Amino acid sequence: MTYTNRLNSWIAEGAMDRNCILQRLGERITDFTKDEEIAQLYQKFQLFGAVDNGKPHCLDQTIFLSFLCSHGALPSSLTEAGSILFNILQYLSQAPFSHQQLLPEALTAEEFLRALTWTHYEKACLVNREGNRCRGRTPADHRRLFFQSLATDCDDRILPLDVKEWQQQTERRAFELTDYRHEFARINCDEDGDEMYHDVLEVIFSTQPVVDEALAPVEQDEFHSIAKKLHGNDVYLHELTIPPARLHTLVKLLLVARFGHCGMLPDEQLPELSRVADSIVKLFHRIAGSGITWPMFDDAARKVPLLFDTLYTVSFNLLGQPETLSDLEQVIPEPGNILTLPKLTQLASVLECDFSWDDFCPLYQYNSDDNSNTASSLAETIDTSGEYPILLLVSGKISHENTTEDAVFGALIANITHDGTDIQPKPQVDQDSTLLFQLSPVHDVFRGNVGRAGWSVVKEELCFGERDCGVALVFAKGLKGATVVHSLDGNDKAVYESSEWRGTWSTQVEVKAIEIWSYS
């Protein structure tokens, strides 16, 4: 039987209808999901009653929020964020057809499992029949699904599409695969459709009915006409935007749930949590009067690479209890110190390193009233702070014309012994090498280039980076002030890479406190 005959037969049988494809997608997901997780899921759903539309044992928003609150996964003060999380699961339950149909008001166990799978990158990669006939899903594809699920606005008038630039960015993202999977990289934006269209095409191909194991699958190109019919032409990725306030609400939950149960966050720290979320949203929201576009979201999400993993962590509560770091509260110092719990969750959303956060403690603390410390003594403290990675934090005030603003900058020093003269490669694929960061008023990360000198004492100043290229953090002799330089010039020669969207600037920091954190 030819490809065409097989395909026509499936169409005649209704096997290529949207619901049938989603059913086969669910079956494919079940095949690579642990039996005990599926059993736990159905056991939990048996506790949920039928809803108004007659679908038995469904999870609606009210039940979902109640369940998370009762299991310590959602603070009562963040129920709006819980509602947004449920909206995301509604969207993902129908992926890749989410923009072509009404989303379900309540989720069946099968729909919830599909949604949960899309929130986990490694599991979502198994959806595609990755190989010579189908591309491999990339981390950018994973981020894009989160973007699409959060986007509520369509507007291409404020930011018209630059087709050439969009295509270049798409090609770059499509080839961001690890070496052993790089042969499965393919462009997923072309004359047939954009990235959202190719999601549809890939799922249709990967879930096609199996007639005979001995028969080769119908080639992906044969499904274009069906994919175009199912995808439609009403919504395009470049038209979607996320309202900043919507992202801000969700980010607060993603931060506070980073370490498991949310009950560990005292109410008095909620204002600080909101300020941390402000800093992160500024990273995403780059043009006043516009929403957050996909290119903005993708670029920003790379600076908080672990933040959206929490979507899976929180949702997984329906299958099992999250891990909780019960000793974390004991680590956090008294109010007024730099590293508050909200800022710790911010760092934990950024840093991929071998930190045991509940064993973290301050090794060195300096305040502006102490006149005995110098930039040279700070450098010596860093050099003798032990064998483990350290966090260097500096807080203070920066001036803008007639106003001042609180600011926090810092550095992750991954290898104290060598990185001062020669930044070392990542110790493991999933761990960071030495870098600089900014926690407020705008969140940002400036990654170090391997082989460059991470820091040095020059003319009694402690310099991280070089003033004339990339990013530099320079402590003055008496540690009363610091200079931050952010230059787009010479980024290829920089010690620490700058962020293109922020342009070239420098600022003076009136230093209030400096801390070094590591293991005791």
C-alpha positions in Angstrom: 0.0 0.0 0.0 1.4 3.4 -1.0 1.8 6.3 1.3 -1.1 8.1 -0.4 -3.3 5.0 -0.1 -2.5 4.6 3.6 -3.1 8.3 4.3 -6.4 8.4 2.4 -7.5 5.4 4.3 -6.8 7.0 7.6 -8.6 10.2 6.6 -11.7 8.2 5.5 -11.7 6.4 8.9 -11.4 9.7 10.8 -8.1 8.7 12.2 -6.5 12.1 11.2 -9.1 14.1 13.1 -7.7 16.3 15.9 -9.2 14.3 18.7 -7.9 11.0 17.3 -4.4 12.5 17.0 -4.5 13.7 20.6 -5.6 10.3 21.7 -2.7 8.6 20.0 -0.4 11.3 21.4 -1.7 10.4 24.9 -1.0 6.7 24.2 2.5 7.5 23.0 3.1 9.5 26.2 1.8 6.6 28.3 4.3 4.3 26.7 7.2 6.2 28.1 5.7 7.2 31.5 6.4 5.1 34.5 3.6 2.7 35.5 3.6 3.9 39.1 3.2 7.5 38.0 0.2 6.6 35.8 -1.3 4.5 38.7 -0.8 7.4 41.1 -2.4 9.8 38.6 -5.6 7.8 38.1 -5.8 7.2 41.8 -5.8 10.9 42.5 -8.3 11.6 39.7 -10.7 9.1 41.3 -11.0 11.5 44.2 -12.3 14.2 41.9 -16.0 14.2 41.2 -17.8 14.7 37.9 -18.2 18.3 36.6 -21.1 20.1 34.9 -20.2 19.0 31.4 -20.5 15.3 32.4 -16.8 14.4 32.0 -16.2 12.0 35.0 -13.3 12.5 37.4 -12.0 15.8 36.0 -9.7 18.4 37.4 -11.2 21.9 37.3 -9.5 25.1 38.4 -11.2 25.1 41.8 -10.2 21.5 42.6 -6.7 22.2 41.3 -6.1 25.3 43.5 -7.6 23.6 46.5 -5.4 20.5 46.1 -2.2 22.6 45.7 -3.0 24.8 48.7 -3.8 21.8 50.9 -0.5 20.1 50.0 1.6 23.2 50.7 2.4 23.8 47.0 0.5 27.1 46.7 0.4 29.9 49.3 -3.0 31.4 49.7 -1.6 34.8 48.8 -0.6 33.5 45.3 -3.9 31.9 44.2 -4.0 34.1 41.1 -0.7 32.6 40.0 -2.2 29.2 40.6 -5.0 30.1 38.2 -2.5 31.1 35.6 -0.7 27.8 36.1 -4.0 26.0 35.5 -4.5 28.0 32.3 -1.1 26.8 31.1 -2.0 23.2 31.8 -5.3 23.7 29.9 -3.3 25.0 26.9 -0.7 22.3 27.0 -3.3 19.6 27.3 -4.4 20.4 23.7 -0.9 21.0 22.3 -0.1 21.3 19.4 -3.7 22.3 18.5 -4.3 24.7 21.5 -4.8 27.9 19.4 -7.3 26.2 17.1 -10.0 25.1 19.6 -11.7 26.0 22.8 -9.7 24.9 25.8 -11.3 22.4 28.2 -12.7 23.9 31.4 -11.7 20.8 33.3 -9.0 18.2 32.5 -9.3 14.5 32.4 -6.4 12.3 33.7 -5.3 11.8 30.1 -5.4 15.5 29.3 -3.5 16.3 32.5 -0.8 13.7 31.7 -0.3 15.3 28.2 0.0 18.7 29.8 2.4 17.5 32.5 4.6 15.9 29.8 5.0 19.1 27.8 6.3 20.9 31.0 9.2 18.5 31.2 11.9 18.9 28.5 13.3 15.4 28.5 9.9 13.8 28.4 8.6 16.2 25.7 11.6 15.3 23.5 10.2 11.7 23.4 7.0 12.9 21.7 8.8 13.4 18.4 10.0 10.3 16.6 13.4 11.9 16.5 15.6 10.6 13.7 16.2 10.8 10.0 12.5 11.4 9.3 11.7 13.9 12.1 13.6 16.7 13.8 14.6 16.7 17.5 12.9 19.1 19.9 15.3 21.8 21.2 15.3 23.7 24.5 14.0 26.7 22.5 11.0 24.6 21.5 10.4 23.9 25.1 10.6 27.6 26.1 8.3 28.5 23.1 5.5 26.2 24.4 5.6 28.1 27.7 5.6 31.4 25.9 2.6 30.3 23.8 0.7 29.1 26.8 1.2 32.4 28.6 0.5 34.6 25.6 -3.0 36.2 25.7 -2.6 39.0 23.2 -2.2 39.1 19.4 -0.8 42.3 18.0 1.7 42.7 15.1 1.1 46.4 14.7 3.5 47.7 17.4 6.4 45.4 16.4 6.3 44.6 12.6 7.9 41.4 11.6 11.4 41.5 10.2 11.3 38.2 8.2 15.0 37.9 7.6 15.9 38.4 11.2 13.2 36.1 12.4 14.4 33.4 10.0 18.0 33.8 11.2 16.9 33.5 14.9 14.8 30.4 14.1 17.7 28.7 12.4 20.0 29.4 15.3 17.5 28.0 17.8 16.8 24.9 15.6 20.4 23.8 15.8 20.9 24.2 19.5 21.1 20.5 20.3 23.7 18.6 22.2 26.4 17.0 20.0 25.0 13.5 20.1 21.6 14.8 18.9 22.9 17.4 16.5 22.3 15.3 13.4 18.5 15.5 14.1 18.4 19.3 13.9 16.1 20.8 11.3 14.7 24.2 10.4 11.1 24.5 11.7 10.1 27.7 10.0 9.8 27.9 6.2 7.4 28.7 3.4 4.9 26.0 4.7 4.5 27.6 8.1 6.1 28.9 11.3 7.3 27.0 14.4 3.7 26.5 15.6 2.8 24.9 12.3 5.8 22.6 12.4 4.8 21.4 15.9 1.5 20.3 14.4 3.3 18.6 11.5 5.7 16.8 13.7 3.0 15.5 16.1 0.9 14.2 13.2 3.9 12.4 11.8 5.0 11.0 15.1 1.6 9.7 16.2 0.5 8.2 12.8 -1.3 4.8 13.1 1.0 1.8 13.0 -0.3 -0.5 10.3 2.5 -3.0 10.4 5.8 -2.8 12.3 7.5 -4.0 9.1 6.2 -1.1 7.1 8.2 2.2 7.0 6.1 5.1 8.4 4.5 7.5 6.0 7.0 10.3 5.3 6.5 13.6 7.1 6.1 15.6 3.9 3.0 13.6 3.1 1.2 15.2 6.0 1.5 18.9 5.0 -2.0 19.2 3.7 -3.5 17.7 6.8 -1.3 19.8 9.1 -2.3 23.0 7.3 -5.9 22.2 7.6 -5.7 21.4 11.3 -3.4 24.3 12.1 -5.3 27.0 10.1 -3.9 30.4 9.4 -5.5 32.5 12.2 -2.6 32.7 14.6 1.1 33.3 14.0 3.9 33.1 16.6 5.2 36.6 15.8 1.8 38.1 16.7 1.6 36.6 20.2 2.6 38.7 23.3 2.5 38.1 27.0 1.1 40.9 29.3 3.9 41.8 31.7 1.6 41.7 34.7 0.6 38.2 33.9 4.2 37.0 33.8 4.9 38.9 37.1 2.1 37.1 38.9 3.4 33.7 37.7 7.1 34.4 38.4 6.3 34.9 42.1 5.0 31.4 42.3 7.8 29.9 40.3 10.3 31.5 42.6 8.7 30.6 45.9 8.1 27.0 44.8 11.7 26.5 43.7 12.6 24.6 46.8 9.4 22.5 47.2 6.8 23.5 49.7 5.8 27.1 49.7 5.0 27.4 53.4 8.6 28.2 54.1 8.1 31.8 52.9 7.1 34.1 55.7 4.4 36.7 54.9 6.7 39.5 55.7 8.9 38.5 52.8 6.1 38.7 50.2 7.0 42.4 49.3 10.6 41.4 48.7 9.3 38.5 46.5 7.3 41.0 44.5 10.4 43.2 44.0 12.5 40.2 42.8 9.7 39.3 40.4 9.8 43.0 39.2 13.5 42.6 38.4 13.0 39.4 36.4 10.1 40.7 34.4 12.2 43.8 33.4 14.5 41.3 31.8 11.6 40.0 29.6 9.7 43.3 29.0 12.0 45.4 26.9 9.8 47.9 25.0 7.3 50.2 26.8 3.8 50.0 25.4 4.3 46.5 24.0 3.8 43.1 25.4 6.5 40.5 25.7 7.2 38.9 22.3 8.7 35.5 21.5 12.2 36.7 20.7 12.2 38.8 24.0 11.0 35.8 26.0 13.4 33.4 24.5 16.4 35.6 25.0 15.4 36.4 28.6 14.5 32.9 29.6 18.1 31.9 28.9 19.1 34.1 31.8 16.8 32.2 34.2 17.3 28.7 32.8 15.8 26.9 35.7 12.8 29.2 36.4 10.2 27.4 34.3 11.2 24.0 35.5 9.1 24.8 38.5 6.0 24.5 36.4 6.6 20.7 36.3 7.6 20.6 40.0 4.3 22.3 41.2 2.1 20.3 38.8 3.7 17.0 39.8 2.1 17.4 43.2 -0.8 15.5 41.8 1.5 12.5 41.4 3.6 12.8 44.5 5.0 15.1 47.1 7.7 17.6 46.1 11.1 17.6 47.9 11.4 20.2 50.6 14.6 21.6 52.0 13.5 21.7 55.6 16.7 23.4 56.8 16.5 26.2 54.3 15.0 28.6 56.8 18.0 28.2 59.1 20.3 29.4 56.3 18.7 32.7 55.7 20.2 35.5 57.9 18.4 38.3 59.7 16.4 40.8 57.6 18.7 43.5 56.2 21.3 41.2 54.8 21.7 40.9 51.0 20.8 37.3 50.5 17.2 37.1 51.5 15.1 34.0 50.8 13.5 35.6 47.7 16.9 36.5 46.3 18.1 33.0 47.1 15.2 31.6 45.0 16.2 34.1 42.3 19.8 32.7 42.2 18.5 29.2 42.3 16.6 29.9 39.1 19.8 31.0 37.4 22.7 29.0 38.7 23.3 25.5 37.4 25.9 24.4 39.9 26.6 21.8 42.5 25.2 23.9 45.4 23.5 22.3 48.4 21.4 25.4 49.1 20.4 24.2 52.6 24.1 24.0 53.6 24.8 27.5 52.4 26.2 30.1 54.9 27.9 33.5 54.9 31.7 33.3 55.0 32.4 37.1 54.9 30.2 40.1 55.6 31.2 43.7 55.1 29.3 46.9 55.7 30.0 50.5 54.7 30.7 51.6 58.3 33.8 49.3 58.5 36.9 51.2 57.3 39.4 48.4 57.8 38.7 46.5 54.6 40.1 47.2 51.1 39.7 45.8 47.6 43.0 43.9 48.1 41.8 42.3 51.3 38.6 41.3 49.6 40.6 39.7 46.8 42.7 37.8 49.5 39.5 36.6 51.2 38.2 35.3 47.9 41.5 33.5 47.1 41.5 31.8 50.5 37.8 31.0 50.9 38.2 27.3 50.4 37.7 24.6 47.7 34.0 25.1 47.0 32.3 27.5 44.6 31.4 30.8 46.2 28.9 33.6 45.7 30.1 37.2 46.0 27.3 39.7 46.5 27.4 43.5 46.6 24.4 45.8 47.4 24.1 49.5 47.3 22.5 52.5 45.6 22.7 53.7 42.0 21.7 57.2 40.9 19.5 58.2 38.0 19.4 62.0 37.6 17.3 63.0 40.7 16.5 59.6 42.0 18.4 56.6 43.6 17.6 53.0 43.3 18.6 49.8 45.2 20.9 47.5 43.3 22.5 44.1 43.8 25.3 42.8 41.7 27.5 39.7 42.2 29.6 36.9 40.9 29.6 33.1 40.9 33.2 31.9 41.3 33.2 28.3 40.3 36.9 27.5 40.7 38.6 29.7 43.2 42.1 28.1 42.6 42.3 28.8 38.9 39.5 31.2 37.7 41.3 34.3 38.8 43.9 33.8 36.0 42.2 31.4 33.8 38.4 30.8 33.8 37.9 27.0 33.7 35.4 25.1 31.5 32.2 23.9 33.1 33.0 21.1 35.5 30.0 19.3 34.1 27.6 19.9 31.2 24.8 20.9 33.6 27.0 23.2 35.8 28.0 26.8 35.3 31.5 28.2 35.1 32.4 31.6 36.6 30.0 34.5 35.7 28.8 37.9 36.9 25.1 38.7 37.6 22.8 41.5 38.4 19.8 40.8 40.7 18.3 44.2 40.8 16.9 46.6 39.6 17.1 44.4 36.4 17.9 40.8 36.4 20.7 39.8 34.1 23.6 37.3 33.8 27.0 37.9 32.2 28.7 34.6 31.4 32.5 34.3 31.7 34.6 33.3 28.7 36.8 30.2 29.3 40.5 31.0 29.3 40.2 34.7 30.3 41.4 36.0 33.7 38.3 36.2 35.9 39.6 38.9 38.3 42.7 40.8 39.3 43.8 43.6 41.6 44.9 46.6 39.5 46.0 49.9 41.1 44.5 48.8 44.4 41.1 48.1 42.8 39.5 44.7 42.5 38.4 44.2 38.9 36.1 41.5 37.6 36.4 41.8 33.8 37.8 44.7 31.8 36.4 48.2 31.6 36.8 48.5 27.8 35.0 45.4 26.6 32.0 43.3 27.8 31.0 43.7 31.5 33.2 44.7 34.4 32.5 45.0 38.1 35.2 47.1 39.7 35.6 47.6 43.5 37.2 50.8 44.6 40.2 50.7 47.0 38.2 51.3 50.2 35.2 49.3 49.1 32.9 52.3 49.6 32.0 52.3 45.9 32.0 50.1 42.9 31.7 50.7 39.1 29.7 48.6 36.7 30.6 48.9 33.1 28.4 47.3 30.4 29.8 47.7 26.9 28.8 46.1 23.6 32.3 46.8 22.2 34.7 44.0 21.9 32.3 41.3 23.2 34.3 38.7 21.3 37.3 39.6 23.5 35.4 40.2 26.8 36.0 38.3 30.0 32.2 38.6 30.8 29.7 38.8 27.9 27.3 41.8 27.8 23.6 41.7 26.9 23.0 43.2 23.5 19.5 44.5 24.3 20.8 46.7 27.1 23.2 48.7 25.0 26.4 50.4 26.4 26.3 52.1 29.9 28.1 52.4 33.2 26.9 53.2 36.7 28.4 54.0 40.0 27.3 51.9 43.0 27.4 53.4 46.5 28.3 50.2 48.3 26.3 49.4 51.5 27.2 45.7 52.0 29.3 42.9 50.6 28.9 39.2 51.3 30.6 36.0 50.4 28.5 32.8 50.6 29.6 29.2 50.4 29.8 26.0 52.5 31.2 26.1 56.0 
